[in-house]
Each structure stands twice: as C-alpha cells, then as structure tokens.
Amino acid sequence: MVRALWLGLVGLVWMLASPAAAKPDLFSDEAPLEMTITAPFPTLVHAAKTSTNPFPASLSVSDGAGPAKTFAVELRARGLTRRTGGYCQFPPLSLTFDKAAVKGTLFHGQHKLKLVTYCNTPADQEQRIVLEYLVYRLYNLVTPMSYRVRAAQVSYRTGDKDAGLKRFGYLIEDIDDVAERNHRDRIKTTSHQLTAAQFDPRAAGRAAMLEYMIGNLDWDFLAGPAGDECCHNSRFLAAKGATPATAAGVTPVPYDFDYSGFVDAPYALPPEKLKVASVRERLYRGYCVSTGEIPAVIADFRSHRAEMTALINGYPSLNPKFRAKTTAYLDSFFAVLDDPARVDASIVKRCR
C-alpha cells in the first residue's frame, strides 16, 4: 500500500512537471498563427467611427501543431485614431473570449485581447503593420517588462461562402499578464497622479530610449487624454500591493507605435508644439530623473544591437525595400549612441 501511494505521488509530480500538464501560453511561441474571423464586418466597419458596440463572431485558429479550433468570440472595434481618424478602411479589433470555453486551449487564461489589424489594403500599408509588430519584439529583447505579441495571418470573412481577405496582424498580451509574469501589479492612475520621481530611473530611461530609437513622440508617462486611463500610450507596473500614492520604482510599459518614424505611417504627423518637421526626426523626451542611468540604458540597447538587426533582416514578412529602410533608420540611432558628444547634446541635455 505504501509502495502504491509512493508511485501515485511520483506520477502526480511527473504530470505536473510535464509540458502536457503546463498551461498553454499564447505568447511563448513566435510562430505565426493562421486565423479566420467570421463576423458581420460591413456593419462593424460602418459603425466603427462612432461606436464600439460588440458583435458576435467566430474565430478559427491553428498554430500549425494540430487541427484548427473554433471559438465563439465577441468582437469590437477599438482604438481612436485608426478607428475614427478617417484614414483607415478597417479598424483595430478587440476579442473577448469565454474563459471557460478556452480552458486548456491555446487561449487558456485569456479573456480580452487586442488584435492589430490592417489599416488599408495596399501592400506597403501591410508592411507598416509588420514594422509596428517588430517594435514590440525589439523591446522584448531589451526587457521582459514589455508587451509580448503573436503574429498571425488573419482571414476576415462575412460568412462560409466568403473567401475572405487575408492580411498580417498580431495579438497583444494583456497588461495584467505582463504584470503577473514579472511578479508585479498593474497600477491604474489618472493624469498627473504619478510623478517622475516615482519611476524606477533605469526602467523609465529604458522606455524613453525605446521611444527615441523608433522616433516616437506620441506618448507620455505622466498625462493622458481627458476621460482616458492615464497615461498616453503607456501602462505601469509596480510592486505588489502598490497604489498611485505609495508606488515607488514604477516601470512604464509603452505601446502603440504607429506614429513613430520607425513605422512611418502616411497619416502620422509630429505634434505641432514640438516643432519637429517629420516623425522620422528623433527628439528625446525622457525625464531627467533617468539622467544618471543613461550610460547603463545605452549599454542595454547596444548589447542587443546585433539581435535587433538580425530580427529585422531575418523577418520573412518584411520585404527588401522596407528591410533596408528600417535597418538604416536603426543604424542612425546607434550612430548617436556611439558618439558621446551626440549623446550629451541629443539625449542628456534634452531631458524634461
């Protein structure tokens, strides 16, 4: 009886430790998904400019490791500029899952996910979605306190008889999952509820350096649009149990990079108040609290230069024209980091 109990315990430990018993993690694999979404897209797209009301839809997905699985989902248009700005033909989407229905599947533990979709149909527009996806991947190389993403070839259909339109897209990890895997809590805050002194200087400098690297000015770590959760294109992680009033060592987690020079979307314009001629022109907007950490932050980025270049040059969905343009833009960033005088003039003395 003792032997039988011992063998049972050994078997239980083996099952818990085995890969089959582990919870699936949608973002642990970089292989692109094959997804088909069936929904009343003409109605959704027509309503998107003024409404984010939900629509019933079905999602069929395959990761290449087995047959496709189909889930009932709730679909909403989301975002602001790409949804309401009048430039994009198709809005970004939000997918809502029934957590019980996806238990044990690729979407285990997921409830709401953002899907970045195509904006317009021309091929060069799709390349810009690929580039925005790659920004997340580049930042993953620098720090785990960043959003993970999963690429997908997505077919959008209105029904079974519709062949659909297939375009590159990607799913973005939920911020609560970013917090959980980093043993942090997400803190929700309003504009100017946090101060720069509450940031982890290295983490804030690292996030600001990412924005400088990609030529992005469409962000803020302290303020956000009226009525929106703070802050603009940024979310925050802090120690377990922290509140906006008590938090110290706060880590900004940036997202939404379509207004960057790296992506160079046709609709992207720099903020008028900054007097920058083009989104391709870099302007450092990090906070002075991070100045002492700038050498370490630069070392972080420089240590990953080869990986970043390899990621861009080796990504199959990026065509040669955009690959060359992007690597040249990345090289111009590292040319600044390699020159102490330019670091001092363009970064250190530009802090706010």
Legacy VTK file of the C-alpha trace (Angstrom):
# vtk DataFile Version 3.0
C-alpha trace
ASCII
DATASET POLYDATA
POINTS 352 float
0.000 0.000 0.000
2.882 2.347 0.872
4.555 1.490 -2.431
1.319 2.189 -4.329
0.957 5.564 -2.577
4.584 6.438 -3.348
4.160 5.535 -7.025
0.983 7.613 -7.163
2.785 10.653 -5.776
5.661 10.209 -8.222
3.158 10.018 -11.086
1.383 13.164 -9.899
4.662 15.092 -9.696
5.622 13.900 -13.197
2.256 15.013 -14.602
2.525 18.449 -13.014
6.063 18.889 -14.296
5.415 17.598 -17.812
4.894 20.008 -20.723
1.474 18.481 -21.413
0.313 19.497 -17.922
1.636 23.053 -18.242
-0.801 25.838 -19.034
-0.680 26.865 -22.689
0.909 30.277 -23.198
-0.251 32.048 -26.339
2.770 34.367 -26.334
5.538 31.886 -25.570
5.817 30.879 -29.241
6.807 33.189 -32.087
5.415 31.031 -34.905
2.661 32.938 -36.760
-0.884 31.748 -36.279
-3.403 31.077 -39.017
-6.662 32.761 -38.001
-10.069 33.164 -39.624
-12.600 35.566 -38.151
-16.177 35.377 -39.384
-18.336 38.360 -38.452
-20.698 40.970 -39.958
-17.741 43.117 -40.970
-19.566 45.577 -43.266
-21.845 46.537 -40.369
-18.997 46.644 -37.856
-16.783 48.801 -40.095
-19.625 51.194 -40.911
-20.423 51.636 -37.210
-16.813 51.811 -36.021
-16.348 55.562 -36.486
-18.961 56.300 -33.828
-19.401 53.055 -31.900
-17.506 50.237 -30.216
-20.605 48.105 -29.684
-19.934 44.328 -29.688
-20.755 41.908 -32.493
-20.954 38.109 -32.268
-18.239 36.364 -34.256
-16.364 33.099 -34.607
-12.603 32.665 -34.516
-10.886 29.684 -36.086
-7.194 29.341 -35.292
-4.321 26.962 -35.968
-0.774 27.155 -34.640
0.466 24.548 -37.114
0.705 21.872 -34.425
-2.741 20.417 -34.926
-6.174 20.932 -36.475
-7.796 24.349 -36.294
-10.104 25.053 -33.361
-13.089 27.364 -33.485
-14.285 29.633 -30.689
-17.256 31.923 -30.261
-15.982 35.438 -29.529
-17.314 38.926 -29.075
-15.799 41.431 -31.478
-15.477 45.193 -31.005
-13.817 47.971 -32.938
-11.303 49.735 -30.687
-8.725 52.490 -30.638
-9.191 56.115 -31.549
-7.071 57.484 -34.406
-7.192 54.437 -36.639
-10.878 53.915 -35.853
-12.183 57.479 -36.125
-9.498 59.438 -37.992
-10.910 58.798 -41.453
-7.718 57.325 -42.871
-8.024 53.607 -42.170
-10.547 51.494 -44.039
-10.562 48.870 -41.286
-10.373 49.409 -37.504
-8.286 47.610 -34.881
-10.299 44.984 -33.028
-10.814 43.648 -29.534
-11.603 39.956 -28.993
-13.494 38.794 -25.910
-13.386 35.090 -25.033
-15.380 32.923 -22.667
-12.578 31.853 -20.292
-14.294 28.559 -19.515
-14.641 27.699 -23.218
-10.935 28.275 -23.950
-9.595 26.419 -20.914
-6.791 24.067 -21.909
-6.524 25.553 -25.412
-4.071 27.979 -26.974
-6.151 30.816 -25.499
-6.131 29.355 -21.987
-6.496 32.123 -19.410
-7.351 34.788 -21.962
-10.449 36.945 -21.695
-9.825 40.108 -23.741
-7.133 40.516 -26.378
-6.275 43.356 -28.720
-5.850 42.435 -32.368
-3.914 44.877 -34.527
-5.401 44.608 -37.993
-4.621 46.001 -41.411
-5.448 49.677 -41.934
-5.699 49.831 -45.717
-5.255 47.139 -48.339
-2.110 48.201 -50.313
0.957 46.047 -49.667
3.074 48.903 -48.324
0.396 49.572 -45.707
0.658 45.967 -44.535
4.427 46.399 -44.221
3.831 49.135 -41.666
1.784 46.765 -39.519
4.702 44.332 -39.665
7.049 47.128 -38.544
4.872 48.049 -35.582
4.811 44.386 -34.567
8.613 44.327 -34.752
8.882 47.298 -32.361
7.327 45.127 -29.636
9.723 42.309 -30.489
12.718 44.667 -30.352
11.722 45.866 -26.896
11.242 42.261 -25.741
14.960 41.814 -26.415
15.783 44.640 -24.014
13.391 43.891 -21.137
10.761 41.326 -20.106
8.682 44.228 -18.740
7.197 44.740 -22.173
4.173 43.562 -24.092
4.632 40.286 -25.909
2.937 39.875 -29.283
1.915 36.983 -31.533
1.849 37.396 -35.299
-0.972 35.955 -37.371
-2.182 35.693 -40.917
-5.805 36.692 -40.450
-8.637 35.999 -42.886
-11.653 38.277 -42.419
-14.893 36.721 -43.681
-18.567 37.629 -43.588
-19.779 34.051 -43.935
-18.952 30.499 -45.004
-19.220 31.348 -48.712
-16.892 34.341 -48.416
-13.272 33.538 -49.337
-12.202 36.395 -47.093
-9.417 38.940 -47.158
-6.141 37.704 -45.638
-3.769 40.181 -44.026
-0.920 40.251 -41.498
-1.979 41.106 -37.944
-0.928 40.457 -34.398
-2.318 39.899 -30.920
-1.048 41.908 -27.935
-0.593 40.456 -24.479
-2.900 41.790 -21.765
-1.189 44.179 -19.339
-2.316 42.101 -16.337
-0.425 39.141 -17.802
2.648 41.339 -18.301
2.404 42.209 -14.610
1.865 38.623 -13.457
4.860 37.114 -15.252
7.059 39.916 -13.885
5.732 39.460 -10.329
4.308 42.970 -10.302
0.919 44.611 -10.086
-0.548 46.898 -12.691
-1.403 50.252 -11.174
-4.188 52.372 -12.608
-3.727 56.092 -12.416
-5.123 59.370 -13.687
-3.255 62.251 -15.307
-0.514 63.697 -13.093
-1.344 61.323 -10.247
2.153 59.895 -10.569
5.318 61.978 -10.510
8.544 61.310 -12.377
10.251 60.795 -9.007
8.154 57.629 -8.522
9.613 55.941 -11.602
12.372 53.397 -11.498
15.044 55.593 -13.159
16.526 52.750 -15.223
13.128 51.449 -16.343
11.814 54.900 -17.264
15.035 55.684 -19.124
14.811 52.386 -20.971
11.213 53.042 -22.077
12.067 56.596 -23.147
15.067 55.295 -25.084
12.831 52.875 -26.969
10.619 55.799 -27.981
13.706 57.743 -29.068
15.050 54.764 -31.009
11.849 54.439 -33.039
11.299 58.203 -33.375
8.010 58.211 -31.452
6.610 61.376 -29.853
3.069 60.069 -29.389
3.407 59.118 -25.717
3.510 60.450 -22.168
4.280 58.748 -18.853
2.554 61.380 -16.687
-0.539 62.562 -18.556
-3.251 61.192 -20.786
-6.268 62.373 -22.784
-9.225 63.647 -20.773
-11.526 60.831 -19.723
-9.000 58.132 -20.622
-6.923 55.993 -18.303
-3.514 57.526 -17.766
-1.169 57.710 -19.406
-0.893 58.290 -23.136
0.150 55.018 -24.791
1.702 53.835 -21.509
0.726 51.482 -18.712
2.516 50.967 -15.397
3.851 48.145 -13.246
4.812 48.424 -9.595
5.458 46.237 -6.556
2.644 44.012 -5.339
0.036 45.983 -3.429
1.285 49.391 -4.569
-1.112 52.262 -5.208
-0.531 55.512 -7.101
0.019 57.219 -3.767
2.518 54.679 -2.401
4.202 53.339 -5.544
7.942 53.674 -5.975
10.141 52.117 -8.624
7.315 52.298 -11.171
8.022 50.767 -14.595
6.341 52.297 -17.669
5.270 49.786 -20.321
4.876 51.574 -23.677
2.613 50.503 -26.534
1.014 51.791 -29.757
3.823 52.827 -32.096
2.098 53.657 -35.377
3.003 57.359 -35.119
6.710 56.558 -34.931
9.325 57.276 -37.574
10.197 53.564 -37.496
6.710 52.720 -38.824
6.366 55.985 -40.791
2.633 55.654 -41.405
1.325 58.052 -44.087
-1.101 59.621 -41.609
1.485 60.136 -38.842
2.378 63.754 -38.081
4.570 65.045 -35.252
2.984 67.201 -32.506
2.958 70.814 -33.672
4.123 72.169 -30.306
7.440 70.296 -30.572
8.412 71.913 -33.892
9.651 68.666 -35.408
9.493 68.544 -39.188
8.803 64.811 -39.580
8.139 61.743 -37.463
11.434 60.413 -38.836
13.238 63.148 -36.884
14.179 61.922 -33.410
13.648 64.043 -30.299
14.452 62.639 -26.858
11.577 63.179 -24.389
12.755 61.138 -21.398
12.628 62.510 -17.873
15.624 63.962 -16.070
15.104 61.511 -13.202
16.749 58.940 -15.508
19.807 61.006 -16.449
22.136 59.118 -14.114
21.056 55.839 -15.707
21.578 56.903 -19.309
25.002 55.173 -19.636
23.528 51.889 -18.368
20.466 52.235 -20.589
22.671 52.875 -23.613
24.707 49.790 -22.718
21.461 47.777 -22.581
20.485 48.807 -26.086
23.949 48.488 -27.578
24.288 44.954 -26.185
21.231 43.931 -28.222
22.132 45.697 -31.469
23.138 42.537 -33.320
19.939 40.754 -32.235
17.809 43.705 -33.296
19.425 43.884 -36.702
19.105 40.128 -37.152
15.409 40.254 -36.219
14.692 42.907 -38.840
16.842 41.345 -41.560
15.510 37.862 -40.916
11.799 38.584 -40.540
10.140 36.932 -43.569
7.078 39.193 -43.759
9.211 42.308 -44.235
10.084 42.983 -47.859
13.582 44.062 -49.017
12.630 47.712 -49.536
11.272 48.149 -46.018
14.024 45.986 -44.535
16.719 48.270 -45.954
14.896 51.433 -44.876
14.374 50.088 -41.366
17.910 48.851 -40.773
19.252 52.221 -41.962
16.962 54.009 -39.505
18.075 51.710 -36.690
21.735 52.288 -37.620
21.209 56.049 -37.343
20.029 55.558 -33.758
23.105 53.549 -32.809
25.299 56.162 -34.506
24.053 58.604 -31.851
24.710 56.136 -29.030
28.233 55.532 -30.322
29.118 59.247 -30.090
29.417 60.645 -26.512
29.092 64.230 -27.739
25.825 63.443 -29.545
24.536 61.522 -26.523
25.159 64.578 -24.357
23.607 67.049 -26.829
20.700 64.930 -28.125
19.747 62.899 -25.052
21.178 64.045 -21.715
20.560 67.770 -22.281
17.122 67.147 -23.787
15.560 65.524 -20.712
12.446 67.011 -19.158
LINES 1 353
352 0 1 2 3 4 5 6 7 8 9 10 11 12 13 14 15 16 17 18 19 20 21 22 23 24 25 26 27 28 29 30 31 32 33 34 35 36 37 38 39 40 41 42 43 44 45 46 47 48 49 50 51 52 53 54 55 56 57 58 59 60 61 62 63 64 65 66 67 68 69 70 71 72 73 74 75 76 77 78 79 80 81 82 83 84 85 86 87 88 89 90 91 92 93 94 95 96 97 98 99 100 101 102 103 104 105 106 107 108 109 110 111 112 113 114 115 116 117 118 119 120 121 122 123 124 125 126 127 128 129 130 131 132 133 134 135 136 137 138 139 140 141 142 143 144 145 146 147 148 149 150 151 152 153 154 155 156 157 158 159 160 161 162 163 164 165 166 167 168 169 170 171 172 173 174 175 176 177 178 179 180 181 182 183 184 185 186 187 188 189 190 191 192 193 194 195 196 197 198 199 200 201 202 203 204 205 206 207 208 209 210 211 212 213 214 215 216 217 218 219 220 221 222 223 224 225 226 227 228 229 230 231 232 233 234 235 236 237 238 239 240 241 242 243 244 245 246 247 248 249 250 251 252 253 254 255 256 257 258 259 260 261 262 263 264 265 266 267 268 269 270 271 272 273 274 275 276 277 278 279 280 281 282 283 284 285 286 287 288 289 290 291 292 293 294 295 296 297 298 299 300 301 302 303 304 305 306 307 308 309 310 311 312 313 314 315 316 317 318 319 320 321 322 323 324 325 326 327 328 329 330 331 332 333 334 335 336 337 338 339 340 341 342 343 344 345 346 347 348 349 350 351
